[in-house]
Amino acid sequence: MFGRLGAPEIILILIVVVLLFGAKKLPDMARSLGKSARILKSEAKAMKSEGQQPAPADPPVPGEQPPAQRTIQSAPGDVSSARPVTEPTDTTKR
């Protein structure tokens, strides 16, 4: 009953969306949704690549220079929201 959406149902849904949100707000909403999807994708990719890197065998030696900071960007080319972050150190003993 509810499993199949035909052309008339999709058109009706689109008309209701345009009436509710207005034609002027739809491009902004789509842009925001796209930006959120890019952020999610880049964060997932970063987490996946961090999981593949081998963990350091030795803890840092006192007096040694700390690792360089990374910059996380919200979207490719969007430098206005980039912020430097310091990587947390693993203080647990194995």
Rosetta silent file (secondary structure, phi, psi, omega in degrees, C-alpha in Angstrom):
SEQUENCE: MFGRLGAPEIILILIVVVLLFGAKKLPDMARSLGKSARILKSEAKAMKSEGQQPAPADPPVPGEQPPAQRTIQSAPGDVSSARPVTEPTDTTKR
SCORE:     score description
SCORE:     0.000 S_00000001
   1 L     0.000  -53.116 -177.519    0.000    0.000    0.000 S_00000001
   2 L   -98.217   -1.515 -173.436    2.653    2.561    1.047 S_00000001
   3 L   -74.844  -25.193 -175.364    5.596    0.877   -0.679 S_00000001
   4 L  -114.090  126.086  175.096    5.180    2.391   -4.140 S_00000001
   5 L  -109.657  120.583  178.221    5.327    6.091   -4.897 S_00000001
   6 L   -94.236 -178.035 -179.498    4.167    7.050   -8.336 S_00000001
   7 H   -60.520  -43.660 -179.676    4.565   10.323  -10.213 S_00000001
   8 H   -62.300  -37.538  179.562    1.355   11.904   -8.820 S_00000001
   9 H   -67.810  -41.055  179.522    2.409   11.232   -5.226 S_00000001
  10 H   -65.450  -41.747  178.232    5.901   12.652   -5.758 S_00000001
  11 H   -62.890  -41.384  178.677    4.480   15.771   -7.434 S_00000001
  12 H   -63.548  -42.009  178.105    2.057   16.238   -4.538 S_00000001
  13 H   -62.746  -43.557  179.163    4.887   15.923   -2.016 S_00000001
  14 H   -62.944  -40.335  178.809    6.983   18.491   -3.913 S_00000001
  15 H   -64.108  -42.488  179.146    4.051   20.935   -4.039 S_00000001
  16 H   -63.737  -40.837  179.454    3.488   20.572   -0.284 S_00000001
  17 H   -63.553  -44.384  179.341    7.212   21.164    0.390 S_00000001
  18 H   -63.804  -40.360  179.123    7.249   24.306   -1.772 S_00000001
  19 H   -67.594  -38.181 -179.245    4.118   25.613   -0.062 S_00000001
  20 H   -71.175  -46.788 -172.356    5.463   24.927    3.426 S_00000001
  21 H   -98.702  -20.463 -178.790    8.977   26.299    3.027 S_00000001
  22 L    85.153  149.418 -175.778    8.614   28.729    0.158 S_00000001
  23 L   -70.082  -24.985 -177.759   10.620   28.814   -3.049 S_00000001
  24 L   -75.606  -30.862 -176.628   13.202   31.270   -1.656 S_00000001
  25 H   -85.825  -19.296 -176.281   14.291   29.059    1.248 S_00000001
  26 H   -61.596  -44.797  178.042   14.635   25.811   -0.730 S_00000001
  27 H   -61.920  -38.439  177.518   18.049   26.606   -2.335 S_00000001
  28 H   -64.539  -40.377  178.829   19.465   27.587    1.065 S_00000001
  29 H   -66.090  -40.972  179.016   18.145   24.384    2.610 S_00000001
  30 H   -65.956  -39.679  178.463   19.623   22.283   -0.212 S_00000001
  31 H   -64.125  -42.943  178.954   22.977   24.083    0.120 S_00000001
  32 H   -64.901  -40.908  178.100   22.999   23.493    3.862 S_00000001
  33 H   -64.565  -41.001  177.877   22.118   19.829    3.401 S_00000001
  34 H   -64.856  -41.033  178.567   24.921   19.423    0.844 S_00000001
  35 H   -64.460  -41.389  177.973   27.445   21.098    3.150 S_00000001
  36 H   -63.468  -40.079  178.814   26.394   18.821    6.010 S_00000001
  37 H   -65.071  -39.755  177.977   26.792   15.758    3.790 S_00000001
  38 H   -64.854  -40.648  178.677   30.311   16.884    2.762 S_00000001
  39 H   -62.698  -46.918 -179.990   31.284   17.407    6.405 S_00000001
  40 H   -60.507  -43.287 -179.439   29.982   13.974    7.363 S_00000001
  41 H   -64.560  -43.643 -178.553   31.794   12.355    4.444 S_00000001
  42 H   -68.222  -37.988  178.251   35.119   14.070    5.202 S_00000001
  43 H   -67.478  -40.563  178.116   34.922   13.210    8.914 S_00000001
  44 H   -64.095  -39.616  178.679   34.098    9.571    8.141 S_00000001
  45 H   -65.986  -39.948  179.189   37.017    9.435    5.711 S_00000001
  46 H   -66.472  -41.282  178.496   39.361   10.966    8.309 S_00000001
  47 H   -64.984  -38.278  179.981   38.248    8.485   10.957 S_00000001
  48 H   -67.113  -41.180 -179.828   38.756    5.601    8.549 S_00000001
  49 H   -71.019  -32.003  176.940   42.268    6.756    7.604 S_00000001
  50 H   -68.285  -32.627  179.191   43.184    7.274   11.292 S_00000001
  51 H   -70.391  -23.507 -178.667   42.117    3.705   12.033 S_00000001
  52 H   -87.382  -17.860 -178.930   44.514    2.355    9.393 S_00000001
  53 L   -76.830  138.812  177.946   47.591    4.184   10.691 S_00000001
  54 L   -69.429  143.780  179.587   49.739    2.196   13.120 S_00000001
  55 L   -75.111  146.499  178.284   49.717    3.464   16.691 S_00000001
  56 L   -65.157  137.986 -176.242   53.033    4.821   18.030 S_00000001
  57 L   -76.912  -37.918 -175.890   54.900    2.165   20.001 S_00000001
  58 L  -109.492  141.330  174.747   56.627    4.500   22.471 S_00000001
  59 L   -69.528  156.740 -179.957   55.055    7.348   24.451 S_00000001
  60 L   -62.477  142.877 -179.729   56.536   10.803   23.800 S_00000001
  61 L   -85.235  136.238  177.478   59.703   11.582   25.713 S_00000001
  62 L   -57.789  138.164 -178.947   59.605   14.667   27.983 S_00000001
  63 L    91.907  -10.831  178.502   61.433   17.538   26.314 S_00000001
  64 L   -80.690  150.057 -178.229   60.608   16.182   22.860 S_00000001
  65 L   -69.257  133.052 -179.892   58.797   18.486   20.461 S_00000001
  66 L   -68.485  158.157  179.575   55.009   17.825   20.426 S_00000001
  67 L   -64.717  153.614 -178.853   53.411   16.672   17.154 S_00000001
  68 L   -66.816  152.885  178.702   52.258   19.326   14.719 S_00000001
  69 L   -79.187  148.354  173.556   48.644   20.484   14.811 S_00000001
  70 E  -100.268  158.426  174.807   46.179   19.403   12.159 S_00000001
  71 E  -116.815  124.266  177.834   43.544   21.650   10.638 S_00000001
  72 E   -99.834  125.836  178.836   40.061   20.238   10.177 S_00000001
  73 L  -107.078  144.589 -177.347   38.010   21.934    7.473 S_00000001
  74 L   -75.024  -31.774  179.217   34.246   21.706    7.306 S_00000001
  75 L  -149.439  153.271  179.039   34.146   21.544    3.520 S_00000001
  76 L   -58.219  124.788  178.387   36.737   21.421    0.748 S_00000001
  77 L    85.242   -5.306 -178.512   37.954   24.951    0.133 S_00000001
  78 L   -93.725   93.744 -177.067   36.006   26.431    3.047 S_00000001
  79 L   -90.569   -7.743 -177.944   38.726   28.080    5.140 S_00000001
  80 L   -70.658  -26.232 -178.702   36.409   30.356    7.085 S_00000001
  81 L  -110.107   12.927  178.985   35.402   27.560    9.436 S_00000001
  82 L   -73.847  144.411  179.239   38.766   25.763    9.654 S_00000001
  83 E  -143.343  139.387  176.972   40.192   25.381   13.116 S_00000001
  84 E   -75.739  143.528  178.692   43.456   23.901   14.378 S_00000001
  85 E  -129.345  151.282  175.730   43.117   20.944   16.699 S_00000001
  86 L  -103.506  129.376 -179.619   45.543   19.173   18.981 S_00000001
  87 L   -68.804  134.683  176.685   45.551   15.418   18.765 S_00000001
  88 L   -70.546  145.635  178.855   44.779   13.725   22.081 S_00000001
  89 L   -97.527  147.280 -179.236   47.561   11.562   23.450 S_00000001
  90 L   -85.594  111.530 -176.278   46.940    8.032   24.582 S_00000001
  91 L  -101.457    3.488 -179.319   47.742    7.917   28.291 S_00000001
  92 L   -80.956  145.246  178.185   46.504    4.374   28.875 S_00000001
  93 L   -97.030  139.110  178.473   49.025    1.649   29.657 S_00000001
  94 L  -106.764    0.000    0.000   48.728   -1.675   27.872 S_00000001
